[in-house]
Amino acid sequence: MFNNKTVLITGGSGLFGRCFIETMLRDYPGIKKIIVYSRDVQKQDEIAVLYPEKQYPQLRLFLGDVRDYERLMRACEGVDIIIHAATISSLSASEYNPEECIKTNILGAENVINAALKTGVKDVIALSSDKACAPLSLYGATQLVSDKLFVAANNMKGAKNIRFSVVRYGNVLGTKGSVAQIFIKKKQLGGSTLPITDKRMTRFLISNQQVVAAVEFALENHLGGEIFVPKTTSYSITDLATAIAPAMEQQEIGVRPGEKIHEELIASSESLNTIELNDYYVIVPSMSFTGRRGKTDFIQHYKATEVPEGFHYTSNENTRFETIENLRDKVKLYVNPSFKI
């Protein structure tokens, strides 16, 4: 799938990008080129140390911002596949800096789409978030608009051989500033309490490697216009706190603005356009795009089944929940290998 292909990852110096790079270099020795497009010089320097140019000549570091259309166009020359991971995802930063959030998450998405259409790219997968589902925050609203843009791009391509799709997923355990990292840091500092926003809170759990696998699945199978939602486990915030620091008191501090008690990946209003596979739900386009594909075409393509009307996929109603013991193992695996109770 990636052999003899050139892949560009926007925002590629983040944790997803690093996991993607490691997977590509390990599993696809014939990959032609991996272009990391991001504006973080320090993170790119760290990647350069991990993957020296002489040893990994197929890896290229391209400094740039998705807001800069001309620079993005230059980076997309000769590219076959784009993975769009560049986003401003902080709830509070987005609320305090709305224009910056809109410039990156919406205008940046438009730039990626237009650059892909004009440079001969064949496949585009945009990464999305649970925040795009029935959004409460500005970040979620911009992410929803971005998703809509990538889905609708399939109706803008005309006769061009290009497909745009989205992968939507929930909480990635171990990302920078995640609650697991906060709990571990509090414990290491010798605190007596852990801050819990709301003891009812639940979250989906997914690793960066699972996100990479979802992107691989989407690229291998998509017709264009789908939003892929991986089926994952859920966990309770209090169970995570107990797994990390069982002796520390859990202190409820209140939900932050724009934050939900439970994560949503598929809203009930999306059920009419949702089909189910073994490991994924797929939200298919509500409008028929170029090629006149309808819901039946997607069902036949994926050998899928329709979900019941009113179906929704939320972290609290998930049938698969992590135990405290499993959470402890995953914290050690994905967050901190040296973690001890």
N, C-alpha and C positions, 0 to 999 in steps of 0.2 A: 504493500500500500504506500509506503513512504520511500522505498528504494528508487533511486534515480529521480527523486523529486526534491524541489526546493521549497522549504517551509519557512514562513515568517511568523513570529509570535510577537504581537504587540503587548507591551507590558511584560515582556519575556524574562525580565531579571527578577521577578517575584518568585514565591515558593512554587506556584504552579509551573512557571517557566523552567525552573531548575529541575523539577521532577520530570517534565516533558523532555528536556534536553538529555537527562540521564537515560530515560526510556528509549529515546530515538537512537542514541549512540550504542546502547546495549542490544536492542532488538532489531535495528535496521542498519546493518553495516554498510549497505549500499546507498544510504541516503546521500543525496547530492550536496545539499547545503541546508544549514539551520541558521536563520537570521534572527538574532535577538534584537528587537526594536524597543528601546525604552529610554527614558530620560534620566535614569538614576546612574550616574557615573560610578559611584562607590560600589553598587551592586554589580555593575558590569565588570569592574576591576576584580571583584571577588570571583566571578565566573571565569575570568581570564586566568586566574591563579589555579582554579580547579581543573580547567581544561586548556592547557598550554597550546598555543597555535601550532607549533611544530608537530605535536601529537594528534591534534584534532583540527586539521586544516578545513574541515567542512563546517566548522562553527564560526560564525561571523557576528561581531558585536557592532550594532548600528545605533549610534546615539541619535535620538529624535523623539518627537512628541506627536501623538495622533492629532493634535490641534493644528500641526504644521502640514498642510496638504502637499505642498511642493516637496518637502523632505520625505513624506510618506510615499509619494509617487516614485521618488527615486529608489526608495527601499524596496518597492514592490516589483521593480523591473526583473523579469525572468522568474518570478515566484509562481509556483503551482498552487500552494495551499496557504491560507492565512488562518491562524488561530488568534482571535481577538480577545485578549485578556486585560487590556489597559482600561482601568476605571478608577474613579475616586469613590471608594466604598465606605468611608467613615460616615456614620449617621450624623454625628455632631459637626464635623467639618463641613459636610454638605449643607446643613441648616444654616451655619454661620457664613458660608461662602457659596451661596446658591449659584452665582454666575459662573464660578470656577467649575462647579459640579456639572452644570449644563454644558459648558464648553468642552469638557472632556468626555462626558458620558453620552451626550446627544450629538453635538457637532463632530466630536471625534469619531463616533459611529458612522455618521454620514461620510466623513472623509475616507474611512476604511472601505465603505461600500463603493464610493465613486472611484477610488484608486484601483480597487479590484476589477471593476467593470472596464476601466480604461487600459489596464496593463496585461490582460489575458490570463488572470488568475482563474483557476478551475473550481476550487472549493473554498468556502469560507465558513468557519464555525465560530460563533460568538459565545463567550461564556456569560452566563447570567446568574441570578441569585434568587433565593426565596423571597427577597424583599420586593421583587418585581410582581409578585402575586398579591393582588388586592393591597397595593402599597399604602402605607401610613406616613412614610417619610419622603423627603425630597429625593434622597438617593434612590429609594424604591421606585418613585415616579419616573426618574430619568432612566432607570434600568428597564422599566416597562416600555418606555418610548423607544429605547435602543432595541429591545426585542422586536417590537413592531416594525421598526425600520429594516431590520435584517430579514424578517419574514416577508415584508412587502417588496424587498429588493428583487425577489424572484419574479416580480411582475414588471420590473424595470429593465431586465436584461435583454429583452428582445430575442434575437436569434443567437446571442452569445452562449457558449457552452460553459455555464457557471451555475453553481448551486450555493445558496445561502441557508444555513440552519443555525439553531441555538441549542446549547446544553444548559439546563437550569438545575441547580443543586443547592443544598442547604449548607449548614455549618461545617466548615473544614477544621477538623481538630488539629491544633498545632500551628495555625497561622499566627502571624505577628500580632500581639495584643489580644489574642483569644482568651476566653475565660479560663481555660486550663492553664495557660501560662501565668495568668494573674494569680490563680490559686497556688501554683507552685512557688511563685516569687514571694507571696505572703507567708507561706510556710517556711521558706528559706530564711526570711528576715526575722523569724521567731515571733510572729504575731499570734494573738490568741483567738482572733475571729476571722471568718471569711465573709466577704460581702456577697450576699445573694440578692439579686434584684427582686425576685418573687419566687417563693418556694414552690409554686405551682408550675414553674416554667419548664418546658421541654424543648429539645432541639433535635434535628436530624444529625446524624453523624456520618461523615464521609472523609476519606483520606485523599490527598492529592493524587496518589496512584490510581484510585478509583475514578477520579475526575479525568485523568489521562485516558483510562480505559473507555470511559464514556465518549470522549472525543474521538478515539479510534473507531468505536462502534458507529458513531454518527457519520464519520467520513466514509466509512466502508459501505454504509447502507442508505444514506439520505437521498431523497428525491428532490429536496429543496422546500423550505418553508416550515419544516418540523421544529418543534421545541421538545427536546429529549429530556426526560426526567428520570434519573436513575433511581431504582428502588433501594433504599438504604434502611439502616436501623435508626432507632431514636434513643434518647436517654433523658433522664430527669436531671435537672441542674443540682438538686440535692444529692443524688446518687454520685454525680461527678465530684462534688465537694467531699463526700464521704470517702470516695475512692482515693482522693489525693491527700486529704488530711482528716482522718477519722476522729482525731482528738480535738480538733478545733471547732469552736462554736460557730454556727451558721447564723449570720445577722442579716435580716432582710432590710434592704435599703431603698426599695422602690424601683419601678420600671422607668427606664430612660425615655425621653420624648422620641416617638417614632418606633419604639421597640414593641414587639408583640410577645404575648405570654407563650404562644405556641407558633412554631414555624409553619408556613403554608407553602406548598409547592404547586398544588393544583387547586384552584378555587372551584366551587360547585358550578359557577357560571361557565367554566371551561369544559364541563363534563360532556357536553354535546359534541365537542370536537376532540375528545380524548380516546385513544385506543390503548390496549394493554398488551405488552409482550411479556416474555418470561422475566426479564431483568429490568425492564424499562416501561414507563408510561410515555406515550408520544402524543403531544397536542398538535394536531394537524391544522393547516390553514383553514380559517372559516370562509375564506373566499377562494374561488378557483383561479389559479394563476396560469401563467404561460404553459401551454400543454394541456389545459383544461382538466387538471387532476382534481378529483373530488375525494371525499372521505373513503368511499369504496375502493378507490385505487390504492390508497395507503394501507387499508386493511388487507387487501390481497397481496400487496408487496411485502408486508411484514408478517403475513399469516397471523394477524392479530385479532383480538376480540374487542368489541365495544364495551366501555364501562357503563354502569347504570346511570340514568339521568339523575343529576344531583350529587354524583360522586365527588368527593374532595379528598385531597391527600395532605394530611396535617400530622405534625410530629406527635401530638397527644393521642391521636386515634390510630397510630401505626400498630400493626400486629406484631412487630419485631422490636423489642426493647432490650437494650444492653443491661447486663447485670453489673453490680459494683465490681466484681472480680474481673469481668471482661473490660470494663472501663479502665481499670488499673493497668491491665496488660496493654491496652491501646495508648494510654498516656505515655507509657514507657517506650512503645514502638514508634509513635508519631510525634511526640512532643519533646520528651527528654529521656534518652536512653539510660541516663544515670539516676533516674528517679527512684526513690525509695520511700516507703511509708515512714 
